[in-house]
Amino acid sequence: MKTSQVILNKVDFSASDLTKLREVQPNWITVFGHPSFFESGNLGARLKEIFPKAEIIGCSTAGEISDKGVDDNKLIVTGVHFKKTNLKSSWCEIKGLDDSRNSGAKMSGQLGKDGLRGVFVLGQGVNVNGSELIVGIKSNINEDTVVTGGLAGDAGAFVKTYVLSNEKVGSDITAGVGFYGADVKIGFGSTGGWDPFGPVRQVTKASGNVLYTLDGEPALDVYKKYLGEKAKELPGAGLFFPFAILKDNGDQTGLIRTILGVDDKEGTLTFAGDMPENSFVRLMSAKNAALVNGASTAAELAAKGVVLSESEGAFSVLVSCVGRKLVMSDEIDDEVDAVKGILNKGCVTGFYSYGEICPVGFVGDCKLHNQTMTVTYFTES
């Protein structure tokens, strides 16, 4: 495996700016950047013209991750050359929130099951139910196929995100790349680092990703009590205080949900993924050191069981939540450095997202996460 990376500063880049990538003859290219790079709609076509043999996938972000750390307003283009692994791209339109499951199923159905070891998926970030999207994706693949990825961002505006699949660029796309053959090895890990506070509450009324009541009270009213003065900053302030979904005995499930929107009239909270009715939840907050430790744990999980020789290459895709970026502020590079310190081989790329996609514990249990650092670690035998 060979990798190469270019950081672009201007939307009007030229083919010569990507000469470095040509040296590795990439068959996979990832593209993560500020929404301005995607707005014209021709980014995919320009890249495909330069790299006609590569499968290309990417999205707009709330911050970009590269080998050099965390950036804003950049386009991170990374080329990967797999020596033994076959790849295939697919994409499907998503026609609104209620089409999330159907869109995921159509996208994964185009990939086929035979020899499929993993799927890296990107979805739009503001009008999607990520939990339902994953259910759809899983319906057309085998249980032992690793699914990871994330939901696109738009620099924290939560208005319009973009996804790219080869020549296609749009704000209503679910895209994926499938990896085939016994030689590809895909490690994964997703961890938060958030601390609980306040009492445990029960979800007494919810529908999909809309939460109506907690302990019989309007969910928004309960939430505002905890936020105090910060309630005036909703929905943005919700990124600092997500909910953890708990087991019946109060233990954490590892799933965290971030608020995407509020409805003052109905008193509801809307999340990036499902909020199961009758489940138990608890508010979360974080300190920077705990978030960095969470990122380290995610990297350790991704590297677990993957033994590299000196001659082997590796490639890591990091998908971290925009909420972590806001909380950590000027220290945000620390979580990327923590991951790189553990996965000390090969190239790193990624983005700050509106939702992270990764299995919990074992391959078949893929979930939508919020407020996590999610790491996917690619190598070849």
N, C-alpha and C positions, 0 to 999 in steps of 0.2 A: 504494500500500500504506500502510495506517495500522496503528499498534500502540499498545497500552496495557497497563499492568501493575499488578497489585495484590499486595501481600504480606500474607497473613493470619496472625495469631498464634494464633487460637483455633479449635478444631474446630467450635464452635457459631456460625459466622458467619451473617450474614443477607444477603438480596438487596441491601440498601442498601450493604453493604460493597463490592459489585462495581459500583456505579453508574458509576464511572470507565470501566469496560470497555464499557458500553453505548454510550458516546459514539462509539466507532469502528465500531459495528455488526459485530462480529467474525463471520467465517465459519469461523475456526479458533481453537481455544482449547487451550493446553498447560497442564498441571497437574502440578507437581513438588513433592513435600512429604514430611514425616516420616510414617512408617507410621501413626501415630495418626489422621491425617486420613482414612485409607482403611479402617480396621478395621470401621466400622459397615456398610460396603457400600452406603451410600446417597449417597455423594459425587457420583457421576456423575448420578444422578437429580436431585439438587438443582441441579446446574449446568445440566443440560439443560432443566429447567423455567424457569430464568432466561434461558438462551440457546438456544431451541428450534431456531434456524436454523444453529447452529454445529456443526462437527465437533469433537469433544472427545477428546483423548488425554492420558494422563498416567501417572505411576507413583510409587511410594514410592522414597525415595532414601537415600543415605548422606551427604547434604548438598545444599543447594539453591543454585542460582546465579541471580542476578537482576541488574538494572541497578545495584543498590547493592553487589554483591559476593557473598560467600559467607555463607550462614546455615545454622543447624541448627534443627530443630523448627518450621519455618515451612511455609506452603503458598504457592507462587509461581504465580499464575494470570495468564496473558498472553493477551490477545486480539489477533488479527491479522485485518485486513480486506484480502483480495485483491480487486482491482477486476476482473480479467479471468480469473482462474484458477478452475477448478472443482475441488472436493474431494470425496472419498468415503472413509468409514471402513469398516474391516472388523476382525473379531476372530475368534479360534478358540481353543478349549480346547486345552491341552497336557496330555497324560495321562502325565506322567513323562518321564524323561531320554530313553528310547528313542523317544519320540513327537516329538522336536524337529524332525526334517526334515518329517514329515507335517504338523505344526502350521503350520510356515512356509509350506508349499505350499498348505494350505487357506486361510490368511489372504490370501496374495497372489492366489490364484485367484479370490477374490471381487471383486478390484479390476478385473480385465480389463486387456488390453494396449493397447487403442486410445487413443491420445493421452496415455498415462501417461508423464509425464516424471520423476517421482520418488516414492519411498515413504519415509516416516519411520516406523520400526518400534520398538516397545518390547516386551520380553519379560521374563518372570519371571527372577529372578537366581540362584536357588540349586539348582534341579533341572532344568537345561536344558544341552544341548550347543549353545553359540552357533554353532559352526562348522556343525553340521548344520542348525540353524535357518535360517541364511543360504542353504545349498544348497537347502533347500525353497522359500524365498522366490524365489530366482532361477529356479526351474524353471517359474514361471508368468508371468514378465515378460520384456521385451525386454532385450537386452544393453546398450542405451543408456539404460536407466532407472537413475537414481541411487538407491541404497539406503543410508540412514544411520539411526542411532539408537543404542540401547543397552539394557542389561539392568538391571532395577530393583535397588534396594538396600533395606536395612532397618536403617539407622543403624549398620552394621557388625556386626550380630548374626549374619548369614548363616543365618537360620532361616526367615523367611517374608516374601516381598516381594509387592507388589500392583501390578497394572496396570489402567488404566481406559480404556474405549472407550465414549464416549457414556454411556448409562445403566449399562452393565455394569462392575462392579468385582469383581476376584477375584485369587487368588494362583496361578491356573492358566491364564493368558491370554496369548496372543500378539496384539498389536494393531498396526494400521497405519493410516496416512492416505495416500491417493494424491493426487497433484497432476497436473492435466490441462491440456493446452493449450500452445501455442508461446510464450506470454508469460511463463511462470514460468521463472526462472533459478535454478539450484541449484548453488552452489559447495561444495566439501568439502575437508577436510584433516585428517590424523591423524598426530601426531608424538609421540614419547616424550621423549627427552632423557636416557635412562638410559645409564650407562657399563658396559662389560663388565669382569669380573674373573675370575680363575681360568682353568683350562685349558678347551679345547673338549672336550665329551663327546658320545658318540654314543648315541642312543636305541636300545637293543638289544631292548627289548620294550615294546610299548604297544598299547593297544586303545582307539580313540576318544580320549577325554579322560583316560584313566587311564594313568599312566606306571609301569611295573613295574621296569625296569632301565636303568641308565646304564653303558655299558662293561661289561656283564655283571654288575654289582653291583646289589643292591636300591637303588632310586632314593632311598628315604627315608634309608637309611644314608649315601649319598653326600651328600645335601643337609644332613643333620645335622652332618657333618664341617665343612662350610663355615660353618654358623651358630654353632657353638660353644655358648656359654651361651644364646644366643637360641633354640636348638632347643627349649628348655623352653616357649617361648611359641607354638609351632605349634598350629593353622595360621595364627593371626593374624600371626606374624612373617613368613610367606611373602609378605605384601604389600610388605615392604621389600626382598625379594630375588627378583624374578621371573626367568624364563628367557627368553632371546632365541633364536628359531629362526633358524638360519644356513643359508646356501647351502652346497653341497658344498665350495666353495673358502674357506669361513670368513667370507665377507662377510655382513652382516646383511640379512635379508629385510624388515625393518620390523615383523615380528610378534613380540609379546611375550606370554608366558603367565604368568598369576598362579595360585598354588595356592589352591584352594577348600577342600580337605580332605586329610587324611592317614589312612592305615590302618597303624597300628603292627604289627598282626598280619601283614598281607600285605607290608608294607614298600613301599607304593605312595603315589603322589602323584596327586591328582585336580585337574584344571585346568578353567577355564571354557570352553575350546575344545580342539579336537583337538591331540594331540601326535604328529606323524607318526612311525611306526616307521622306523628307519634314518636319520632326520634327525640333524643336528648341533645342539647347543645350548650355551649359555654363560650362566652366572649374570650378573645385572646389579645394580648399585647406583646411587644418584643423589645429586647435590648440588642444592640448591634453584635455583641460578643456571642449571644445565643444564636443569632442568625448565621454568623460565620461558622459556628460549630455545626449548625444544621447543614450548611453547604458542604463541609468536610465529610459529614456522614453520608450524604448523597453520593459523593465521589467514591468513598470507600465501598459503598454498596455496588456501584457500577463496575468497579474494578475487581470485585470479589469473584474469584474463580477464573479470572482472565490472566493467564501467565504469558508474559511477552519475552521473547528472546531479544538480544541486542539488534538483530537484523530486521525485526518486525516493526512496521509502522502502526500508528493508531490515529484515530480522529474522534474528537469529542464535541457533541452539541449540547450546549447549556441553555435551558429555558427556565428563566427565573421570573418571578412575579413583579409587576410594576410596584406593588405595595412595598416589597422589600427595598426597592430602589428609593422610594420616597422616605422610608424610615431610616435607612442607612445614610442617605444623602452623600456627603463628600467621602464617606468611608466605603462606598459601594464596591470599589475595586477589591476590597479585602475578601469578599466572598468568592470572587473569581480567582484571586490568587490562592485561596485555600484549596479550591478544586484543582487548579494547575499543580499545586504542590504535591498532590496525591497522584494525579494522572500526569506524571512527568514525562510523557512520551507523546509525540505527535502534535497536531494542530488543534486549536480550540476556537470554536465559533458559537454563536447563539444570539439570544435576544431577550428583552424584557417584555413579558406577555400579559394577556388578560385571562390566562388559564393554562395550566400545564397538564400534559397527558402522559401517564406512566402507570405501569402495574404496581400493585401494592403487595409486596412479599413474594408472590409467585407470578409467572408469566401470564396466566390466564385471567388474572384479577386486575385488569386495566381500569383506571378511574380518572376522572377529572379532578385536578388539584388546584387550589389557589394558595398563594403566599408560600410556595415551596421553591427550592432550587431543585430542578430536575435535570439529571445528567444521563445522556446516552453515549455509550463508549463503543466505537466500532473498531474492530481489528479483523485480520484474516489469518487463518492457520497457514 
